[in-house]
Structure formats: structure tokens, C-alpha cells
Amino acid sequence: MPFYSYSIAVGSSVALASLSNIEDVLLPYTRPLRIAPRSMIPDMYPVRTTLGSGRVRGDGSVQAAWEFTGINKAAVDYLYTYLWSAGTVVSTAVTIYTRQHELDQYVRANAYAVLPVPGQDIEYLRQGVFRMVIRFNDLVTL
């Protein structure tokens, strides 16, 4: 049985009953452990992209993020395949059920899951274990 209520499904406006709990989704890859994300209070500064010319462009703000600490390579590979088609797309429309910190409650929302940037959002810790952050942009509560 999951410890937390963080849930996700690919696609927009997916019904709450159809969302899959992220702990259950990852359990076949992390067994016997249940890996739950930590919902992070987002950094309200814009996401910055450095262009080839050296100019920095602001790309809006991250509105929600899930951090997995101690997630193994098999689970990371599964998330890459499930959410980003093995890295062939950089953002995917998803429906999430996540914690809203300012109200201290869970909300269902449409968002775009952004492909993790190596060295920034995904980091190798040791012996096949990673720290991974999934950022969600353009959050719209349902």
C-alpha cells in the first residue's frame, strides 16, 4: 500500500480514479522498497536557458517538482520510457495529483513533465543509485 498520494498519468484531464500512484508504478523496479517523491516548494525564479550566443533567456517558472532520492537505474529508465519516450521528447502533457504546499493539501492538475537535464535534474550518487527531479511546468489545477 502506498505511503503517499502522488499520482500521475500521461495525457491531459485524466480522471482522478485513473491516475496511477507513482510508488505502485515504480514498485516492480524498486522492489522491495517503495520510492516516493518529495514534493518541493518551487523556485519562483524563471527557468534560464543559455543560448549559443551566450545570451540567457527566461523560459517561465517551474510550478511543481518531484524529487526522488535513492532511485535505481531501472526505475529511472522506466520513467524515461513512460514519460518521455526514452528521451525522444523534451516535455510531455501529464495529469498529476500532487501536494500543494501553500494550502497543505493535494490537488489534481494538468502540467508538462520536463525531461531531466543531466547534472542538474539527474545526478549519479553511487552504485547505480540516482537523485532525480521531475519538473512540472504550466500547472493548471482541475
C-alpha positions as CSV (number, residue, x, y, z in Angstrom):
1,M,0.0,0.0,0.0
2,P,1.4,3.4,-1.0
3,F,2.6,5.8,1.8
4,Y,1.7,9.0,-0.1
5,S,-0.9,10.1,-2.7
6,Y,1.4,11.3,-5.5
7,S,-0.1,10.0,-8.8
8,I,0.5,10.6,-12.5
9,A,-0.9,9.7,-15.9
10,V,0.2,10.7,-19.4
11,G,-2.4,12.9,-21.0
12,S,-4.5,15.9,-20.1
13,S,-7.5,16.0,-17.8
14,V,-7.3,12.3,-16.8
15,A,-9.8,11.4,-14.1
16,L,-8.5,11.0,-10.5
17,A,-9.6,7.4,-10.4
18,S,-7.5,6.6,-13.5
19,L,-4.2,8.2,-12.2
20,S,-1.5,5.7,-11.1
21,N,0.2,6.1,-7.8
22,I,3.9,6.7,-8.6
23,E,5.0,4.3,-5.8
24,D,3.0,1.5,-7.4
25,V,4.3,2.4,-10.9
26,L,7.9,2.1,-9.7
27,L,7.5,-0.9,-7.3
28,P,8.4,-3.6,-9.9
29,Y,11.7,-1.8,-10.4
30,T,12.5,-0.9,-6.8
31,R,11.1,-4.0,-5.0
32,P,11.1,-4.4,-2.0
33,L,11.4,-0.7,-1.5
34,R,8.7,1.9,-2.2
35,I,10.2,5.0,-3.6
36,A,8.0,8.1,-3.1
37,P,8.9,11.6,-4.4
38,R,9.4,14.6,-2.2
39,S,7.3,17.5,-3.5
40,M,9.4,20.5,-3.5
41,I,8.3,24.1,-3.0
42,P,9.2,25.5,-6.4
43,D,11.8,28.1,-7.1
44,M,9.8,31.1,-8.3
45,Y,12.7,32.5,-10.5
46,P,12.4,31.8,-14.2
47,V,14.0,28.7,-15.7
48,R,17.0,30.1,-17.5
49,T,18.4,28.8,-20.8
50,T,21.8,29.9,-22.1
51,L,21.7,30.3,-25.8
52,G,24.6,29.6,-28.1
53,S,25.3,33.3,-28.3
54,G,25.8,33.4,-24.5
55,R,22.6,35.4,-24.0
56,V,20.3,34.0,-21.2
57,R,16.7,33.5,-22.0
58,G,14.0,33.2,-19.2
59,D,11.5,30.4,-20.0
60,G,8.8,30.9,-17.4
61,S,8.9,29.2,-14.0
62,V,8.7,25.7,-12.6
63,Q,5.5,25.3,-10.7
64,A,5.9,21.9,-9.2
65,A,8.7,19.4,-8.8
66,W,9.1,15.9,-7.5
67,E,12.5,14.7,-6.2
68,F,13.4,11.1,-6.0
69,T,16.4,10.3,-3.8
70,G,17.9,6.8,-4.0
71,I,16.1,5.7,-7.1
72,N,17.8,2.9,-9.1
73,K,18.7,2.9,-12.8
74,A,15.9,0.5,-13.8
75,A,13.3,2.9,-12.3
76,V,15.0,5.9,-14.0
77,D,14.9,4.1,-17.3
78,Y,11.3,3.2,-16.9
79,L,10.3,6.8,-16.1
80,Y,12.3,8.0,-19.2
81,T,10.4,5.5,-21.3
82,Y,6.9,6.1,-19.8
83,L,7.1,9.9,-19.7
84,W,9.5,11.0,-22.4
85,S,9.5,8.1,-24.9
86,A,13.1,7.2,-24.0
87,G,14.2,10.8,-24.3
88,T,12.9,11.5,-27.8
89,V,10.6,14.3,-26.5
90,V,11.5,17.0,-24.0
91,S,8.1,17.6,-22.4
92,T,5.0,15.5,-22.1
93,A,1.5,16.5,-21.2
94,V,0.5,14.8,-17.9
95,T,-2.1,14.9,-15.2
96,I,-0.7,14.8,-11.7
97,Y,-2.1,14.5,-8.2
98,T,0.5,16.4,-6.1
99,R,0.8,18.3,-2.8
100,Q,0.1,22.0,-3.0
101,H,2.3,23.4,-0.2
102,E,0.7,26.8,0.2
103,L,-2.7,25.1,1.1
104,D,-1.2,21.9,2.6
105,Q,-3.4,19.7,0.5
106,Y,-3.3,17.5,-2.6
107,V,-4.6,18.8,-6.0
108,R,-5.2,17.3,-9.4
109,A,-3.6,19.3,-12.2
110,N,-2.6,19.3,-15.8
111,A,1.1,20.0,-16.5
112,Y,4.0,19.4,-18.7
113,A,6.7,17.0,-17.3
114,V,10.0,18.3,-18.5
115,L,12.9,15.9,-19.4
116,P,15.5,16.0,-16.7
117,V,18.8,17.8,-17.5
118,P,21.8,15.6,-16.7
119,G,23.9,17.2,-13.9
120,Q,21.1,19.4,-12.9
121,D,18.0,17.3,-12.5
122,I,19.5,13.8,-12.5
123,E,22.7,13.0,-10.6
124,Y,24.5,9.7,-10.1
125,L,25.0,9.1,-6.3
126,R,26.7,5.7,-6.0
127,Q,26.4,2.1,-7.1
128,G,23.6,2.5,-9.6
129,V,21.6,4.9,-7.4
130,F,20.4,8.3,-8.6
131,R,18.8,11.5,-7.4
132,M,16.2,12.6,-10.0
133,V,14.0,15.7,-10.1
134,I,10.9,15.8,-12.4
135,R,9.8,19.3,-13.0
136,F,6.3,20.2,-14.0
137,N,5.6,23.4,-15.9
138,D,2.3,25.2,-16.8
139,L,0.4,23.7,-13.9
140,V,-3.4,24.2,-14.3
141,T,-5.5,22.8,-11.4
142,L,-8.6,20.9,-12.3
